Amino acid sequence: MGLTHRFISLDMRLSRTVRFGERVRLDIIAEGFNLFNRFNEASASPFIDDVNAFRQRASNGHYYSRPTAAYDPRQFQFGLKLNF
């Protein structure tokens, strides 16, 4: 069985509203995903040759497996939203 390390990610969103009169407003948005840029394994190899490849043990005595896929690295996203 392929074991992976824990998934840890910190996401943040900042927004600011700017009003133009009574009916029109502009939302300025900035978002960041996986801000610490931590490597998060999406899946691990189930093959017995790969399970003991790194010789890293979990707390329950099982060995971690070789990662075969990863989640996205740090990403930023910016946007404008006009409401009228």
Biopython code that builds the backbone (N, CA, C, O; Angstrom):
import numpy as np
from Bio.PDB.StructureBuilder import StructureBuilder

atoms = [
    (1, "MET", "N", (0.848, -1.179, 0.000)),
    (1, "MET", "CA", (0.000, 0.000, 0.000)),
    (1, "MET", "C", (0.887, 1.233, 0.000)),
    (1, "MET", "O", (1.819, 1.317, 0.799)),
    (2, "GLY", "N", (0.621, 2.182, -0.869)),
    (2, "GLY", "CA", (1.422, 3.392, -0.930)),
    (2, "GLY", "C", (0.920, 4.430, 0.051)),
    (2, "GLY", "O", (-0.223, 4.876, -0.048)),
    (3, "LEU", "N", (1.757, 4.821, 0.994)),
    (3, "LEU", "CA", (1.401, 5.859, 1.954)),
    (3, "LEU", "C", (1.977, 7.193, 1.510)),
    (3, "LEU", "O", (3.098, 7.257, 1.005)),
    (4, "THR", "N", (1.210, 8.255, 1.700)),
    (4, "THR", "CA", (1.690, 9.593, 1.375)),
    (4, "THR", "C", (1.808, 10.413, 2.653)),
    (4, "THR", "O", (1.219, 10.074, 3.679)),
    (5, "HIS", "N", (2.577, 11.495, 2.577)),
    (5, "HIS", "CA", (2.703, 12.402, 3.711)),
    (5, "HIS", "C", (1.429, 13.224, 3.860)),
    (5, "HIS", "O", (0.558, 13.185, 2.991)),
    (6, "ARG", "N", (1.319, 13.965, 4.956)),
    (6, "ARG", "CA", (0.128, 14.772, 5.198)),
    (6, "ARG", "C", (-0.011, 15.896, 4.178)),
    (6, "ARG", "O", (0.980, 16.413, 3.662)),
    (7, "PHE", "N", (-1.253, 16.263, 3.900)),
    (7, "PHE", "CA", (-1.554, 17.374, 3.006)),
    (7, "PHE", "C", (-1.674, 18.637, 3.850)),
    (7, "PHE", "O", (-2.504, 18.701, 4.756)),
    (8, "ILE", "N", (-0.849, 19.640, 3.557)),
    (8, "ILE", "CA", (-0.888, 20.909, 4.278)),
    (8, "ILE", "C", (-0.847, 22.029, 3.245)),
    (8, "ILE", "O", (0.042, 22.073, 2.395)),
    (9, "SER", "N", (-1.818, 22.930, 3.329)),
    (9, "SER", "CA", (-1.875, 24.041, 2.390)),
    (9, "SER", "C", (-2.517, 25.240, 3.076)),
    (9, "SER", "O", (-3.435, 25.076, 3.880)),
    (10, "LEU", "N", (-2.043, 26.440, 2.765)),
    (10, "LEU", "CA", (-2.625, 27.666, 3.297)),
    (10, "LEU", "C", (-3.048, 28.534, 2.128)),
    (10, "LEU", "O", (-2.227, 28.896, 1.285)),
    (11, "ASP", "N", (-4.344, 28.871, 2.077)),
    (11, "ASP", "CA", (-4.896, 29.723, 1.033)),
    (11, "ASP", "C", (-5.364, 31.029, 1.676)),
    (11, "ASP", "O", (-5.782, 31.045, 2.833)),
    (12, "MET", "N", (-5.289, 32.119, 0.918)),
    (12, "MET", "CA", (-5.716, 33.411, 1.452)),
    (12, "MET", "C", (-6.360, 34.228, 0.343)),
    (12, "MET", "O", (-5.969, 34.151, -0.822)),
    (13, "ARG", "N", (-7.369, 35.022, 0.740)),
    (13, "ARG", "CA", (-8.050, 35.909, -0.203)),
    (13, "ARG", "C", (-8.159, 37.292, 0.426)),
    (13, "ARG", "O", (-8.593, 37.430, 1.570)),
    (14, "LEU", "N", (-7.761, 38.312, -0.328)),
    (14, "LEU", "CA", (-7.896, 39.702, 0.081)),
    (14, "LEU", "C", (-8.778, 40.406, -0.930)),
    (14, "LEU", "O", (-8.615, 40.226, -2.137)),
    (15, "SER", "N", (-9.723, 41.215, -0.435)),
    (15, "SER", "CA", (-10.584, 41.948, -1.362)),
    (15, "SER", "C", (-10.834, 43.352, -0.826)),
    (15, "SER", "O", (-10.810, 43.600, 0.379)),
    (16, "ARG", "N", (-11.071, 44.245, -1.751)),
    (16, "ARG", "CA", (-11.328, 45.644, -1.414)),
    (16, "ARG", "C", (-12.438, 46.138, -2.331)),
    (16, "ARG", "O", (-12.415, 45.883, -3.535)),
    (17, "THR", "N", (-13.408, 46.845, -1.761)),
    (17, "THR", "CA", (-14.518, 47.387, -2.537)),
    (17, "THR", "C", (-14.329, 48.888, -2.700)),
    (17, "THR", "O", (-14.088, 49.601, -1.726)),
    (18, "VAL", "N", (-14.440, 49.361, -3.935)),
    (18, "VAL", "CA", (-14.363, 50.786, -4.243)),
    (18, "VAL", "C", (-15.716, 51.186, -4.821)),
    (18, "VAL", "O", (-16.174, 50.607, -5.805)),
    (19, "ARG", "N", (-16.347, 52.173, -4.207)),
    (19, "ARG", "CA", (-17.677, 52.608, -4.647)),
    (19, "ARG", "C", (-17.571, 53.823, -5.559)),
    (19, "ARG", "O", (-16.789, 54.740, -5.310)),
    (20, "PHE", "N", (-18.377, 53.810, -6.626)),
    (20, "PHE", "CA", (-18.508, 54.930, -7.551)),
    (20, "PHE", "C", (-19.972, 55.334, -7.546)),
    (20, "PHE", "O", (-20.770, 54.786, -8.306)),
    (21, "GLY", "N", (-20.325, 56.268, -6.714)),
    (21, "GLY", "CA", (-21.727, 56.670, -6.581)),
    (21, "GLY", "C", (-22.485, 55.669, -5.718)),
    (21, "GLY", "O", (-21.884, 54.918, -4.950)),
    (22, "GLU", "N", (-23.813, 55.663, -5.851)),
    (22, "GLU", "CA", (-24.648, 54.793, -5.023)),
    (22, "GLU", "C", (-24.815, 53.402, -5.610)),
    (22, "GLU", "O", (-24.997, 52.440, -4.864)),
    (23, "ARG", "N", (-24.757, 53.274, -6.936)),
    (23, "ARG", "CA", (-25.122, 52.000, -7.552)),
    (23, "ARG", "C", (-23.956, 51.223, -8.134)),
    (23, "ARG", "O", (-24.109, 50.028, -8.391)),
    (24, "VAL", "N", (-22.834, 51.816, -8.350)),
    (24, "VAL", "CA", (-21.716, 51.152, -9.017)),
    (24, "VAL", "C", (-20.600, 50.897, -8.005)),
    (24, "VAL", "O", (-20.209, 51.784, -7.247)),
    (25, "ARG", "N", (-20.101, 49.663, -8.014)),
    (25, "ARG", "CA", (-18.960, 49.356, -7.148)),
    (25, "ARG", "C", (-18.012, 48.398, -7.869)),
    (25, "ARG", "O", (-18.425, 47.588, -8.699)),
    (26, "LEU", "N", (-16.741, 48.517, -7.528)),
    (26, "LEU", "CA", (-15.687, 47.705, -8.113)),
    (26, "LEU", "C", (-15.027, 46.905, -7.000)),
    (26, "LEU", "O", (-14.545, 47.476, -6.022)),
    (27, "ASP", "N", (-15.005, 45.587, -7.146)),
    (27, "ASP", "CA", (-14.326, 44.716, -6.180)),
    (27, "ASP", "C", (-12.966, 44.345, -6.747)),
    (27, "ASP", "O", (-12.873, 43.830, -7.861)),
    (28, "ILE", "N", (-11.905, 44.605, -5.981)),
    (28, "ILE", "CA", (-10.537, 44.246, -6.348)),
    (28, "ILE", "C", (-10.165, 43.026, -5.513)),
    (28, "ILE", "O", (-10.240, 43.072, -4.285)),
    (29, "ILE", "N", (-9.766, 41.940, -6.161)),
    (29, "ILE", "CA", (-9.571, 40.653, -5.486)),
    (29, "ILE", "C", (-8.165, 40.120, -5.771)),
    (29, "ILE", "O", (-7.697, 40.141, -6.909)),
    (30, "ALA", "N", (-7.502, 39.642, -4.709)),
    (30, "ALA", "CA", (-6.202, 38.959, -4.843)),
    (30, "ALA", "C", (-6.283, 37.674, -4.024)),
    (30, "ALA", "O", (-6.655, 37.704, -2.851)),
    (31, "GLU", "N", (-5.935, 36.547, -4.643)),
    (31, "GLU", "CA", (-5.986, 35.251, -3.964)),
    (31, "GLU", "C", (-4.651, 34.541, -4.122)),
    (31, "GLU", "O", (-3.988, 34.653, -5.153)),
    (32, "GLY", "N", (-4.271, 33.812, -3.088)),
    (32, "GLY", "CA", (-3.057, 33.001, -3.132)),
    (32, "GLY", "C", (-3.368, 31.600, -2.644)),
    (32, "GLY", "O", (-4.094, 31.428, -1.665)),
    (33, "PHE", "N", (-2.827, 30.602, -3.315)),
    (33, "PHE", "CA", (-3.068, 29.211, -2.975)),
    (33, "PHE", "C", (-1.743, 28.526, -2.674)),
    (33, "PHE", "O", (-0.756, 28.761, -3.370)),
    (34, "ASN", "N", (-1.708, 27.683, -1.645)),
    (34, "ASN", "CA", (-0.500, 26.972, -1.210)),
    (34, "ASN", "C", (0.635, 27.986, -0.989)),
    (34, "ASN", "O", (1.705, 27.880, -1.588)),
    (35, "LEU", "N", (0.376, 28.964, -0.120)),
    (35, "LEU", "CA", (1.292, 30.087, 0.059)),
    (35, "LEU", "C", (2.689, 29.681, 0.523)),
    (35, "LEU", "O", (3.658, 30.360, 0.183)),
    (36, "PHE", "N", (2.824, 28.613, 1.279)),
    (36, "PHE", "CA", (4.152, 28.182, 1.733)),
    (36, "PHE", "C", (4.846, 27.294, 0.705)),
    (36, "PHE", "O", (5.964, 26.834, 0.934)),
    (37, "ASN", "N", (4.182, 27.053, -0.431)),
    (37, "ASN", "CA", (4.738, 26.267, -1.535)),
    (37, "ASN", "C", (5.229, 24.890, -1.074)),
    (37, "ASN", "O", (6.305, 24.442, -1.472)),
    (38, "ARG", "N", (4.446, 24.236, -0.247)),
    (38, "ARG", "CA", (4.803, 22.913, 0.269)),
    (38, "ARG", "C", (4.488, 21.854, -0.785)),
    (38, "ARG", "O", (3.459, 21.928, -1.457)),
    (39, "PHE", "N", (5.369, 20.877, -0.926)),
    (39, "PHE", "CA", (5.137, 19.763, -1.840)),
    (39, "PHE", "C", (4.097, 18.836, -1.212)),
    (39, "PHE", "O", (4.339, 18.261, -0.150)),
    (40, "ASN", "N", (2.949, 18.689, -1.859)),
    (40, "ASN", "CA", (1.879, 17.820, -1.393)),
    (40, "ASN", "C", (1.691, 16.689, -2.395)),
    (40, "ASN", "O", (1.412, 16.923, -3.571)),
    (41, "GLU", "N", (1.848, 15.466, -1.914)),
    (41, "GLU", "CA", (1.703, 14.295, -2.774)),
    (41, "GLU", "C", (0.234, 14.020, -3.056)),
    (41, "GLU", "O", (-0.581, 14.004, -2.134)),
    (42, "ALA", "N", (-0.106, 13.805, -4.306)),
    (42, "ALA", "CA", (-1.478, 13.476, -4.681)),
    (42, "ALA", "C", (-1.699, 11.964, -4.650)),
    (42, "ALA", "O", (-2.778, 11.503, -4.276)),
    (43, "SER", "N", (-0.691, 11.197, -5.037)),
    (43, "SER", "CA", (-0.796, 9.741, -4.990)),
    (43, "SER", "C", (0.597, 9.142, -4.860)),
    (43, "SER", "O", (1.608, 9.803, -5.099)),
    (44, "ALA", "N", (0.620, 7.878, -4.477)),
    (44, "ALA", "CA", (1.891, 7.176, -4.268)),
    (44, "ALA", "C", (1.858, 5.845, -5.013)),
    (44, "ALA", "O", (0.797, 5.285, -5.286)),
    (45, "SER", "N", (3.034, 5.368, -5.325)),
    (45, "SER", "CA", (3.163, 4.104, -6.045)),
    (45, "SER", "C", (2.773, 2.924, -5.143)),
    (45, "SER", "O", (3.231, 2.855, -4.003)),
    (46, "PRO", "N", (1.946, 2.006, -5.624)),
    (46, "PRO", "CA", (1.545, 0.858, -4.820)),
    (46, "PRO", "C", (2.502, -0.336, -4.917)),
    (46, "PRO", "O", (2.294, -1.342, -4.240)),
    (47, "PHE", "N", (3.540, -0.241, -5.744)),
    (47, "PHE", "CA", (4.430, -1.376, -5.968)),
    (47, "PHE", "C", (5.376, -1.580, -4.796)),
    (47, "PHE", "O", (5.854, -0.612, -4.205)),
    (48, "ILE", "N", (5.647, -2.828, -4.461)),
    (48, "ILE", "CA", (6.463, -3.166, -3.301)),
    (48, "ILE", "C", (7.896, -2.656, -3.434)),
    (48, "ILE", "O", (8.529, -2.333, -2.429)),
    (49, "ASP", "N", (8.411, -2.579, -4.650)),
    (49, "ASP", "CA", (9.772, -2.062, -4.843)),
    (49, "ASP", "C", (9.874, -0.576, -4.509)),
    (49, "ASP", "O", (10.934, -0.108, -4.093)),
    (50, "ASP", "N", (8.784, 0.169, -4.686)),
    (50, "ASP", "CA", (8.788, 1.606, -4.428)),
    (50, "ASP", "C", (8.429, 1.963, -2.990)),
    (50, "ASP", "O", (8.713, 3.075, -2.546)),
    (51, "VAL", "N", (7.818, 1.052, -2.263)),
    (51, "VAL", "CA", (7.359, 1.363, -0.913)),
    (51, "VAL", "C", (8.524, 1.637, 0.027)),
    (51, "VAL", "O", (8.426, 2.521, 0.878)),
    (52, "ASN", "N", (9.599, 0.921, -0.102)),
    (52, "ASN", "CA", (10.732, 1.088, 0.799)),
    (52, "ASN", "C", (11.853, 1.907, 0.144)),
    (52, "ASN", "O", (12.998, 1.844, 0.593)),
    (53, "ALA", "N", (11.546, 2.667, -0.902)),
    (53, "ALA", "CA", (12.582, 3.369, -1.670)),
    (53, "ALA", "C", (13.289, 4.444, -0.855)),
    (53, "ALA", "O", (14.504, 4.598, -0.979)),
    (54, "PHE", "N", (12.565, 5.189, -0.027)),
    (54, "PHE", "CA", (13.168, 6.304, 0.709)),
    (54, "PHE", "C", (13.512, 5.943, 2.151)),
    (54, "PHE", "O", (14.184, 6.716, 2.833)),
    (55, "ARG", "N", (13.068, 4.797, 2.619)),
    (55, "ARG", "CA", (13.296, 4.332, 3.991)),
    (55, "ARG", "C", (12.824, 5.346, 5.039)),
    (55, "ARG", "O", (13.470, 5.530, 6.071)),
    (56, "GLN", "N", (11.699, 5.994, 4.765)),
    (56, "GLN", "CA", (11.077, 6.898, 5.726)),
    (56, "GLN", "C", (9.880, 6.184, 6.333)),
    (56, "GLN", "O", (8.995, 5.717, 5.615)),
    (57, "ARG", "N", (9.857, 6.102, 7.644)),
    (57, "ARG", "CA", (8.772, 5.392, 8.318)),
    (57, "ARG", "C", (7.731, 6.338, 8.872)),
    (57, "ARG", "O", (8.053, 7.419, 9.365)),
    (58, "ALA", "N", (6.479, 5.922, 8.787)),
    (58, "ALA", "CA", (5.381, 6.640, 9.426)),
    (58, "ALA", "C", (5.336, 6.244, 10.896)),
    (58, "ALA", "O", (6.037, 5.321, 11.313)),
    (59, "SER", "N", (4.516, 6.937, 11.683)),
    (59, "SER", "CA", (4.436, 6.640, 13.119)),
    (59, "SER", "C", (3.853, 5.256, 13.402)),
    (59, "SER", "O", (4.084, 4.699, 14.475)),
    (60, "ASN", "N", (3.100, 4.696, 12.454)),
    (60, "ASN", "CA", (2.522, 3.372, 12.662)),
    (60, "ASN", "C", (3.446, 2.250, 12.178)),
    (60, "ASN", "O", (3.055, 1.083, 12.203)),
    (61, "GLY", "N", (4.661, 2.582, 11.738)),
    (61, "GLY", "CA", (5.629, 1.568, 11.340)),
    (61, "GLY", "C", (5.653, 1.257, 9.860)),
    (61, "GLY", "O", (6.561, 0.562, 9.403)),
    (62, "HIS", "N", (4.684, 1.747, 9.088)),
    (62, "HIS", "CA", (4.665, 1.524, 7.646)),
    (62, "HIS", "C", (5.648, 2.475, 6.961)),
    (62, "HIS", "O", (5.971, 3.537, 7.494)),
    (63, "TYR", "N", (6.111, 2.089, 5.794)),
    (63, "TYR", "CA", (7.021, 2.929, 5.028)),
    (63, "TYR", "C", (6.260, 3.797, 4.042)),
    (63, "TYR", "O", (5.254, 3.371, 3.476)),
    (64, "TYR", "N", (6.745, 5.020, 3.837)),
    (64, "TYR", "CA", (6.168, 5.875, 2.809)),
    (64, "TYR", "C", (6.584, 5.376, 1.435)),
    (64, "TYR", "O", (7.653, 4.788, 1.271)),
    (65, "SER", "N", (5.737, 5.615, 0.462)),
    (65, "SER", "CA", (6.002, 5.165, -0.897)),
    (65, "SER", "C", (6.543, 6.307, -1.757)),
    (65, "SER", "O", (6.551, 7.463, -1.336)),
    (66, "ARG", "N", (6.990, 5.973, -2.952)),
    (66, "ARG", "CA", (7.484, 6.971, -3.907)),
    (66, "ARG", "C", (6.299, 7.744, -4.470)),
    (66, "ARG", "O", (5.341, 7.129, -4.939)),
    (67, "PRO", "N", (6.336, 9.085, -4.438)),
    (67, "PRO", "CA", (5.217, 9.866, -4.992)),
    (67, "PRO", "C", (5.153, 9.739, -6.511)),
    (67, "PRO", "O", (6.182, 9.717, -7.187)),
    (68, "THR", "N", (3.937, 9.656, -7.036)),
    (68, "THR", "CA", (3.747, 9.557, -8.483)),
    (68, "THR", "C", (2.987, 10.754, -9.051)),
    (68, "THR", "O", (2.949, 10.938, -10.267)),
    (69, "ALA", "N", (2.386, 11.565, -8.190)),
    (69, "ALA", "CA", (1.676, 12.770, -8.635)),
    (69, "ALA", "C", (1.700, 13.786, -7.499)),
    (69, "ALA", "O", (1.830, 13.421, -6.331)),
    (70, "ALA", "N", (1.575, 15.054, -7.849)),
    (70, "ALA", "CA", (1.606, 16.122, -6.854)),
    (70, "ALA", "C", (0.499, 17.133, -7.119)),
    (70, "ALA", "O", (0.056, 17.312, -8.254)),
    (71, "TYR", "N", (0.058, 17.794, -6.039)),
    (71, "TYR", "CA", (-0.912, 18.878, -6.186)),
    (71, "TYR", "C", (-0.189, 20.131, -6.674)),
    (71, "TYR", "O", (1.041, 20.166, -6.722)),
    (72, "ASP", "N", (-0.949, 21.149, -7.034)),
    (72, "ASP", "CA", (-0.387, 22.363, -7.620)),
    (72, "ASP", "C", (0.559, 23.087, -6.663)),
    (72, "ASP", "O", (0.348, 23.070, -5.451)),
    (73, "PRO", "N", (1.604, 23.724, -7.206)),
    (73, "PRO", "CA", (2.495, 24.546, -6.381)),
    (73, "PRO", "C", (1.823, 25.887, -6.065)),
    (73, "PRO", "O", (0.640, 26.075, -6.348)),
    (74, "ARG", "N", (2.575, 26.805, -5.485)),
    (74, "ARG", "CA", (2.041, 28.127, -5.136)),
    (74, "ARG", "C", (1.484, 28.806, -6.384)),
    (74, "ARG", "O", (2.099, 28.802, -7.451)),
    (75, "GLN", "N", (0.281, 29.399, -6.209)),
    (75, "GLN", "CA", (-0.367, 30.097, -7.314)),
    (75, "GLN", "C", (-0.999, 31.379, -6.799)),
    (75, "GLN", "O", (-1.444, 31.444, -5.653)),
    (76, "PHE", "N", (-1.036, 32.399, -7.650)),
    (76, "PHE", "CA", (-1.703, 33.656, -7.332)),
    (76, "PHE", "C", (-2.740, 33.934, -8.407)),
    (76, "PHE", "O", (-2.585, 33.556, -9.568)),
    (77, "GLN", "N", (-3.811, 34.612, -7.978)),
    (77, "GLN", "CA", (-4.900, 34.931, -8.901)),
    (77, "GLN", "C", (-5.403, 36.326, -8.563)),
    (77, "GLN", "O", (-5.622, 36.637, -7.393)),
    (78, "PHE", "N", (-5.585, 37.161, -9.562)),
    (78, "PHE", "CA", (-6.051, 38.522, -9.365)),
    (78, "PHE", "C", (-7.294, 38.744, -10.207)),
    (78, "PHE", "O", (-7.426, 38.189, -11.298)),
    (79, "GLY", "N", (-8.216, 39.571, -9.686)),
    (79, "GLY", "CA", (-9.435, 39.796, -10.441)),
    (79, "GLY", "C", (-10.096, 41.123, -10.100)),
    (79, "GLY", "O", (-9.846, 41.719, -9.053)),
    (80, "LEU", "N", (-10.937, 41.559, -11.008)),
    (80, "LEU", "CA", (-11.766, 42.743, -10.843)),
    (80, "LEU", "C", (-13.201, 42.344, -11.116)),
    (80, "LEU", "O", (-13.485, 41.590, -12.047)),
    (81, "LYS", "N", (-14.110, 42.862, -10.286)),
    (81, "LYS", "CA", (-15.527, 42.551, -10.466)),
    (81, "LYS", "C", (-16.301, 43.874, -10.405)),
    (81, "LYS", "O", (-16.248, 44.587, -9.403)),
    (82, "LEU", "N", (-17.007, 44.187, -11.472)),
    (82, "LEU", "CA", (-17.756, 45.438, -11.557)),
    (82, "LEU", "C", (-19.234, 45.124, -11.370)),
    (82, "LEU", "O", (-19.811, 44.345, -12.129)),
    (83, "ASN", "N", (-19.842, 45.731, -10.360)),
    (83, "ASN", "CA", (-21.274, 45.574, -10.091)),
    (83, "ASN", "C", (-21.965, 46.890, -10.370)),
    (83, "ASN", "O", (-21.547, 47.938, -9.876)),
    (84, "PHE", "N", (-23.039, 46.837, -11.175)),
    (84, "PHE", "CA", (-23.792, 48.058, -11.460)),
    (84, "PHE", "C", (-25.273, 47.778, -11.533)),
    (84, "PHE", "O", (-26.064, 48.692, -11.766)),
]
sb = StructureBuilder()
sb.init_structure("model")
sb.init_model(0)
sb.init_chain("A")
sb.init_seg("    ")
for serial, (resi, resn, name, xyz) in enumerate(atoms, 1):
    if name == "N":
        sb.init_residue(resn, " ", resi, " ")
    sb.init_atom(name, np.array(xyz, "f"), 0.0, 1.0, " ", f" {name:<3s}", serial, name[0])
structure = sb.get_structure()
